[in-house]
């Protein structure tokens, strides 16, 4: 009986499973603490990288650092509060490099307010940046990816707070928008799968960046967090790089609509 197991040339097919050579990756929000690590990780695996954010200077500084290290990189200013600017930034990537293979959405903010003190203005801003921006970045990228007809990948940064609430903190806006992003990812994965475009999410626990300085300087809160993490430490930005390269690379070509929790074991224990 003839085997149905496909023949694989392991020396060639497996060697390139994490190769991003000639791929173009766009990282809105890519000069933040996590985004910068991801930009370097993608570039070191061969991708041409474009970073953006509200500060054109910060985006340019990162692009220049990548270029100085021998990588191909560019920058563009784009405010996540503006759908028009986000669309223009995606168009810039395609005009610059002729395509957009990988979208890594690093955009996100938090406005901490206890439930009884949540303001409409703060909630609307968190929704606008965390969820609405993701929707229209994904749409703009998908249009180009579909037109190119060569598949692609979309990756969104979330948080364990997309699945778990946080005791003792005012996280209504953050948790609800990140939870909504989970379902946006799943729906986009279903709509883009026939086009060979994968859509996945990466959900870390607290990561040592400036965004969490205010809680990390609270000794009691920090120790309580460490006590809840089975691996006994808070994440470092480099901990997010491997998962991002994986979802961007051929190695994950049969994975879509999934959320990978990079949380030291928190969601496995609660």
Residue pairs with C-beta under 8 A, 6 or more apart in sequence:
8 14
16 250
17 249
17 250
17 251
18 45
18 245
18 246
18 249
18 250
18 251
19 45
19 46
19 249
19 250
20 42
20 45
20 46
20 47
20 102
20 245
20 248
20 249
21 46
21 47
22 46
22 48
23 46
23 47
23 48
23 101
23 102
23 248
24 47
24 48
24 50
24 93
24 97
24 98
24 99
24 100
24 101
24 102
25 42
25 47
25 48
25 49
25 50
25 101
25 102
25 103
25 104
25 248
26 49
26 50
26 52
26 89
26 90
26 93
26 100
26 102
26 103
26 104
26 141
27 35
27 38
27 39
27 42
27 49
27 50
27 51
27 52
27 104
27 106
28 51
28 52
28 53
28 78
28 80
28 86
28 89
28 105
28 106
28 107
28 133
28 137
29 35
29 52
29 53
29 80
29 105
29 106
29 107
29 108
29 157
30 36
30 38
30 39
30 49
30 50
30 51
30 52
30 53
30 59
30 62
30 104
30 106
31 39
31 51
31 53
31 55
31 58
31 59
31 61
31 62
32 53
32 106
32 209
32 211
33 207
33 208
33 209
33 210
33 211
33 237
34 106
34 157
34 204
34 207
34 209
34 237
34 240
35 51
35 53
35 104
35 106
36 62
36 237
37 237
37 238
37 240
37 241
38 104
38 106
38 237
38 240
38 241
38 244
39 49
39 51
39 62
39 66
39 73
40 66
40 241
41 238
41 241
41 242
41 244
41 245
42 49
42 102
42 104
42 244
42 245
42 248
43 49
43 66
43 69
43 71
43 72
43 73
44 71
45 245
45 249
47 101
47 102
47 248
48 71
48 72
48 73
48 74
48 97
49 63
49 66
49 71
49 72
49 73
49 74
50 63
50 73
50 74
50 75
50 76
50 92
50 93
50 96
50 97
51 59
51 62
51 63
51 73
51 74
51 75
51 76
52 59
52 75
52 76
52 77
52 78
52 89
53 59
53 77
53 78
54 77
54 78
54 79
54 80
55 77
56 75
56 76
56 77
59 75
59 76
59 77
60 75
62 73
62 75
63 73
63 74
63 75
64 73
66 72
66 73
67 73
74 93
74 96
74 97
76 89
76 92
76 93
77 85
77 89
78 85
78 86
78 88
78 89
79 85
80 86
80 107
80 128
80 129
80 133
81 125
81 128
81 129
81 133
83 132
83 133
83 136
86 133
86 136
86 137
86 140
87 136
87 140
90 100
90 137
90 140
90 141
90 144
91 140
93 100
94 100
94 144
99 144
99 148
99 150
100 141
100 144
100 145
100 148
100 152
101 145
101 150
101 152
101 153
101 248
102 152
102 153
102 154
102 155
102 248
103 137
103 138
103 141
103 152
103 153
103 154
103 155
104 155
104 157
104 244
104 248
105 133
105 134
105 137
105 138
105 154
105 155
105 156
105 157
106 157
107 129
107 130
107 133
107 134
107 137
107 157
108 129
108 130
108 157
108 159
108 178
109 125
109 126
109 129
109 130
110 126
110 171
110 173
110 174
110 211
111 122
111 123
111 125
111 126
111 173
111 174
112 169
112 170
112 171
112 174
113 119
113 122
113 170
113 172
113 173
114 170
115 170
115 172
117 170
118 170
118 172
118 173
122 173
123 172
123 173
126 173
126 174
126 177
127 173
127 177
130 173
130 174
130 177
130 178
130 181
131 177
131 180
131 181
131 184
134 156
134 181
134 184
135 184
138 154
138 156
138 184
138 188
138 199
141 152
141 154
142 154
142 188
142 192
142 195
142 197
145 151
145 152
145 192
145 195
145 197
146 192
146 195
146 197
149 195
150 196
151 195
151 196
151 197
151 198
152 196
152 197
152 198
153 197
153 198
153 199
153 200
153 247
153 248
153 252
154 188
154 192
154 197
154 198
154 199
154 200
155 199
155 200
155 201
155 202
155 244
155 247
155 248
156 181
156 184
156 185
156 199
156 200
156 201
156 202
157 201
157 202
157 203
157 204
157 240
158 178
158 181
158 182
158 201
158 202
158 203
158 259
159 174
159 178
159 203
159 204
159 205
160 203
160 204
160 205
160 261
160 263
160 266
160 267
161 171
161 174
161 175
161 178
161 179
162 175
162 178
162 179
162 181
162 182
162 201
162 203
162 259
163 179
163 182
163 203
163 259
163 261
163 267
164 266
164 267
164 270
165 171
165 175
166 175
168 221
169 215
178 203
181 201
182 201
182 259
185 199
185 200
185 201
185 257
185 259
186 257
188 199
189 198
189 199
189 200
189 256
189 257
190 257
192 198
192 199
192 256
193 256
193 257
198 247
198 252
198 253
198 255
198 256
199 256
199 257
200 247
200 252
200 255
200 256
200 257
200 258
200 259
200 260
201 258
201 259
201 260
202 240
202 243
202 244
202 247
202 259
202 260
202 262
203 259
203 260
203 261
203 262
203 263
204 235
204 239
204 240
204 261
204 262
204 263
205 225
205 229
205 234
205 235
205 262
205 263
205 264
205 266
206 212
206 215
206 216
206 225
206 234
206 235
207 234
207 235
207 236
207 237
207 239
207 240
208 216
208 234
208 235
208 236
208 237
209 237
215 221
215 222
216 222
216 234
222 234
225 234
226 232
226 233
226 234
228 266
228 269
228 270
229 263
229 264
229 265
229 266
230 264
230 265
230 266
230 268
230 269
231 264
231 265
232 264
233 264
234 264
235 262
235 263
235 264
239 262
240 262
243 260
243 262
246 252
247 255
247 260
261 267
